[in-house]
Amino acid sequence: MISLTSADLYAWIAAILWPLSRMLGLVAAAPLFGNASVPVSVKVSLGLALTLVIAPAVPALPASDPFSWQGLLIVAKEMLIGLGMGFAMRIVFAAVEMAGEVSSLTMGFGFATFFDPQTQGRSGAISQFLALLATMAFLAVNAHLAVLEVLAESFYRLPVSGQPFAAGFGFELARWGGELFRTGVQLSLPLVAALLITNVALGILTRAAPQLNIFGIGFPVTLGVGLVVMHLLLPYLSQPFQNLFARGIEESRLLPVKAGQWLPGQVGKVPARPGDTK
């Protein structure tokens, strides 16, 4: 006869609920997985399926009632960890979109805005084009699989526990968020520089021939130069995108370490994973 106690039932629920919370946090915030066009039922099903695969290999869980206040706090903590890791990858796409916005404004495409289903807002035509290009590159290099691999590793870098976050977790998120502006400007810099030279040339031309209508010829010229420079830049965007993805994945891997470094004597110690050899 099989005997089942409440402690066994709570242990089974915790073994699914706590890893699922971290998984759903990442699925909700990470690019591609958290796209607004993906139905919520699909996201929950994906998170549950991945949790069932990862849960048997998760390190020992704390002996807490999942329905107690401490259990609910663990759920909230795991959700925040997943959201933070997804946010770290979302910053990569936000930087690409910012580069597109800067390029659009410089080219005179500020009026050409469309509805963006990813952010539920409006964005420029160049911004959406670069975002779609980055999404295809993200899939081409299997970065979405690398994100899931990093999430599985995070259960060993930061095991499920009821302890609070370290201060380094929030600081690391803020620092990485600041990379959005620097990276966005760097990606748009070649186009901005080319259009700056074009505007200077138009200014000199207007000074030399005041009878020219600068407003009549300026927009077609800047638009044409911008499109030509964008065409020339496309073959060289592959490596910057791959570098961005690698940095985002590394940042997602670093966040759990920052979140758990407050533990005395635990810095740099990661529980052994199944199959690891000494």
C-alpha positions as CSV (number, residue, x, y, z in Angstrom):
1,M,0.0,0.0,0.0
2,I,1.3,3.4,-0.9
3,S,1.3,5.9,1.9
4,L,1.4,9.6,1.0
5,T,2.0,12.3,3.6
6,S,1.4,16.0,3.4
7,A,5.1,16.6,3.6
8,D,5.6,14.4,0.5
9,L,2.9,16.3,-1.3
10,Y,4.4,19.7,-0.4
11,A,7.8,18.5,-1.6
12,W,6.4,17.5,-5.0
13,I,4.6,20.8,-5.4
14,A,7.7,22.8,-4.4
15,A,9.8,20.8,-6.8
16,I,7.7,22.0,-9.7
17,L,6.4,25.4,-8.4
18,W,9.7,27.1,-7.5
19,P,11.6,26.1,-10.7
20,L,8.5,27.0,-12.7
21,S,8.5,30.5,-11.2
22,R,12.0,31.2,-12.4
23,M,11.2,29.7,-15.8
24,L,8.0,31.7,-16.3
25,G,9.9,34.9,-15.3
26,L,12.4,34.3,-18.1
27,V,9.8,33.3,-20.6
28,A,7.8,36.5,-19.8
29,A,10.7,38.9,-20.2
30,A,13.1,37.3,-22.7
31,P,13.0,38.3,-26.3
32,L,11.2,35.9,-28.7
33,F,9.7,33.9,-25.8
34,G,8.0,36.9,-24.3
35,N,6.7,38.5,-27.5
36,A,3.3,40.0,-27.0
37,S,2.0,38.1,-30.0
38,V,2.7,34.7,-28.3
39,P,-0.5,33.6,-26.4
40,V,-0.2,33.4,-22.6
41,S,-1.3,29.7,-22.7
42,V,1.6,28.9,-25.0
43,K,4.1,30.7,-22.7
44,V,2.8,28.8,-19.6
45,S,2.8,25.5,-21.5
46,L,6.4,26.1,-22.6
47,G,7.5,27.1,-19.1
48,L,5.8,24.0,-17.6
49,A,7.4,21.6,-20.3
50,L,10.9,23.1,-19.7
51,T,10.4,22.8,-15.9
52,L,9.5,19.2,-16.1
53,V,12.7,18.6,-18.0
54,I,14.9,20.6,-15.6
55,A,13.3,19.9,-12.3
56,P,14.8,16.4,-11.7
57,A,18.3,17.8,-11.9
58,V,17.7,20.9,-9.7
59,P,19.8,20.9,-6.5
60,A,18.1,20.2,-3.1
61,L,15.3,22.5,-2.4
62,P,14.6,24.2,1.0
63,A,12.3,22.3,3.4
64,S,9.6,24.9,3.4
65,D,5.9,24.7,2.9
66,P,5.2,26.1,-0.6
67,F,1.9,27.6,0.6
68,S,3.5,29.4,3.6
69,W,4.7,33.0,3.6
70,Q,8.2,31.9,3.2
71,G,7.2,29.6,0.3
72,L,5.4,32.6,-1.4
73,L,8.5,34.7,-0.9
74,I,10.6,32.1,-2.6
75,V,8.1,32.1,-5.5
76,A,8.5,35.9,-5.8
77,K,12.3,35.7,-5.6
78,E,12.5,33.0,-8.3
79,M,10.2,35.0,-10.5
80,L,12.4,38.1,-10.1
81,I,15.5,36.1,-11.0
82,G,13.9,34.8,-14.2
83,L,12.7,38.4,-15.0
84,G,16.1,39.8,-14.4
85,M,17.7,37.2,-16.7
86,G,15.1,37.8,-19.4
87,F,15.6,41.6,-19.0
88,A,19.4,41.2,-19.6
89,M,18.7,39.7,-23.0
90,R,15.9,42.2,-23.7
91,I,18.4,45.0,-23.3
92,V,20.3,43.7,-26.4
93,F,17.2,44.1,-28.6
94,A,16.4,47.5,-27.0
95,A,19.9,48.7,-27.9
96,V,19.3,47.6,-31.6
97,E,15.9,49.4,-31.6
98,M,17.5,52.5,-30.1
99,A,20.1,52.4,-32.9
100,G,17.2,52.3,-35.4
101,E,15.4,55.2,-33.7
102,V,18.6,57.4,-33.9
103,S,19.1,56.4,-37.5
104,S,15.4,57.1,-38.4
105,L,15.6,60.6,-36.8
106,T,18.8,61.4,-38.5
107,M,17.5,60.3,-41.9
108,G,14.3,62.3,-41.6
109,F,12.2,59.2,-41.0
110,G,10.9,60.5,-37.7
111,F,7.4,60.7,-39.2
112,A,7.4,57.1,-40.5
113,T,6.3,55.3,-37.3
114,F,4.3,52.0,-37.1
115,F,2.7,50.0,-34.3
116,D,5.3,47.7,-32.7
117,P,3.6,44.5,-31.3
118,Q,6.7,43.7,-29.2
119,T,6.5,46.9,-27.1
120,Q,2.8,47.7,-27.7
121,G,3.9,51.2,-28.8
122,R,5.1,53.0,-31.9
123,S,8.5,52.8,-33.3
124,G,10.3,53.9,-36.5
125,A,10.6,52.0,-39.7
126,I,14.4,51.6,-39.4
127,S,14.0,50.5,-35.8
128,Q,11.5,47.7,-36.7
129,F,13.7,46.6,-39.6
130,L,16.8,46.3,-37.4
131,A,14.7,44.5,-34.7
132,L,13.5,41.9,-37.2
133,L,17.0,41.5,-38.5
134,A,18.3,41.0,-35.0
135,T,15.5,38.4,-34.3
136,M,16.5,36.4,-37.3
137,A,20.2,36.5,-36.3
138,F,19.1,35.5,-32.8
139,L,17.5,32.4,-34.1
140,A,20.3,31.7,-36.7
141,V,23.0,31.5,-34.0
142,N,20.8,29.4,-31.7
143,A,21.0,32.1,-29.0
144,H,17.5,31.2,-27.8
145,L,18.8,27.7,-26.9
146,A,21.8,29.3,-25.1
147,V,19.4,31.4,-23.0
148,L,17.6,28.2,-21.9
149,E,21.0,26.6,-21.1
150,V,22.0,29.6,-19.0
151,L,18.7,29.3,-17.1
152,A,19.3,25.7,-16.4
153,E,22.8,26.5,-15.1
154,S,21.4,29.3,-12.9
155,F,19.9,26.6,-10.6
156,Y,23.4,25.6,-9.7
157,R,24.9,29.1,-9.6
158,L,22.0,30.3,-7.4
159,P,20.1,27.4,-5.9
160,V,16.5,27.9,-4.8
161,S,16.5,29.3,-1.2
162,G,14.6,31.6,1.0
163,Q,17.5,34.0,1.4
164,P,17.1,37.6,0.1
165,F,19.0,39.0,-2.8
166,A,22.4,40.6,-2.5
167,A,22.8,44.3,-3.4
168,G,24.9,43.3,-6.4
169,F,21.8,41.9,-8.2
170,G,20.1,45.3,-8.6
171,F,23.4,47.1,-9.3
172,E,24.3,44.7,-12.0
173,L,20.9,45.1,-13.7
174,A,21.2,48.9,-13.5
175,R,24.7,48.8,-14.9
176,W,23.7,46.6,-17.8
177,G,20.7,48.8,-18.5
178,G,23.1,51.7,-19.0
179,E,24.7,49.7,-21.8
180,L,21.6,50.3,-23.9
181,F,22.4,53.9,-24.7
182,R,26.1,53.3,-25.4
183,T,25.5,50.3,-27.6
184,G,22.7,52.0,-29.5
185,V,24.8,55.0,-30.3
186,Q,27.7,52.8,-31.4
187,L,25.5,50.8,-33.8
188,S,24.1,54.0,-35.3
189,L,27.4,55.9,-35.4
190,P,28.4,55.0,-39.0
191,L,25.0,56.2,-40.4
192,V,25.0,59.3,-38.2
193,A,28.5,60.2,-39.3
194,A,27.6,59.8,-43.0
195,L,24.5,61.9,-42.7
196,L,26.4,64.5,-40.7
197,I,28.9,64.9,-43.6
198,T,25.9,65.0,-46.0
199,N,24.3,67.8,-44.0
200,V,27.6,69.8,-43.8
201,A,27.9,69.4,-47.6
202,L,24.3,70.6,-48.1
203,G,25.1,73.6,-45.8
204,I,28.1,74.5,-47.9
205,L,26.1,74.1,-51.1
206,T,23.4,76.4,-49.8
207,R,25.9,79.0,-48.8
208,A,27.5,78.9,-52.2
209,A,24.2,79.0,-54.1
210,P,21.6,80.7,-51.9
211,Q,18.9,80.4,-54.6
212,L,18.8,76.6,-54.0
213,N,15.8,75.4,-52.0
214,I,17.5,73.5,-49.2
215,F,14.2,72.2,-47.9
216,G,13.3,70.8,-51.3
217,I,16.5,69.0,-52.0
218,G,17.7,68.3,-48.4
219,F,15.2,65.6,-47.5
220,P,15.6,63.4,-50.7
221,V,19.4,63.7,-50.4
222,T,19.6,62.7,-46.7
223,L,17.0,60.0,-47.2
224,G,18.9,58.6,-50.2
225,V,22.3,58.7,-48.5
226,G,20.8,57.1,-45.4
227,L,19.4,54.2,-47.4
228,V,22.6,53.7,-49.4
229,V,24.7,53.7,-46.2
230,M,22.2,51.2,-44.6
231,H,22.5,48.9,-47.6
232,L,26.3,49.1,-47.3
233,L,26.2,48.4,-43.5
234,L,24.0,45.3,-43.6
235,P,26.8,42.8,-44.4
236,Y,28.8,44.1,-41.5
237,L,26.1,43.8,-38.8
238,S,26.4,40.1,-38.3
239,Q,29.4,40.3,-36.1
240,P,28.2,43.1,-33.9
241,F,24.9,41.3,-33.4
242,Q,26.7,38.1,-32.4
243,N,28.9,40.1,-30.0
244,L,25.7,41.6,-28.5
245,F,24.1,38.3,-28.0
246,A,27.2,36.9,-26.4
247,R,27.3,39.8,-24.0
248,G,23.7,39.4,-23.1
249,I,24.0,35.7,-22.5
250,E,27.1,36.3,-20.3
251,E,25.2,39.0,-18.4
252,S,22.3,36.5,-17.8
253,R,24.9,34.0,-16.5
254,L,26.4,36.6,-14.2
255,L,23.2,37.8,-12.6
256,P,22.6,34.7,-10.4
257,V,26.1,34.9,-9.2
258,K,25.7,38.6,-8.2
259,A,22.4,37.7,-6.5
260,G,23.9,35.1,-4.3
261,Q,27.3,36.6,-3.4
262,W,26.0,37.9,0.0
263,L,26.2,34.3,1.3
264,P,29.2,34.0,3.6
265,G,31.7,31.6,2.3
266,Q,29.7,30.9,-0.8
267,V,31.3,33.3,-3.3
268,G,32.6,31.4,-6.3
269,K,31.2,28.1,-5.0
270,V,28.8,26.4,-7.4
271,P,27.1,23.1,-6.6
272,A,28.2,20.2,-8.7
273,R,26.0,19.3,-11.6
274,P,25.1,15.7,-12.6
275,G,27.8,14.3,-14.9
276,D,30.5,16.8,-13.7
277,T,33.9,15.2,-13.0
278,K,36.3,16.4,-10.4
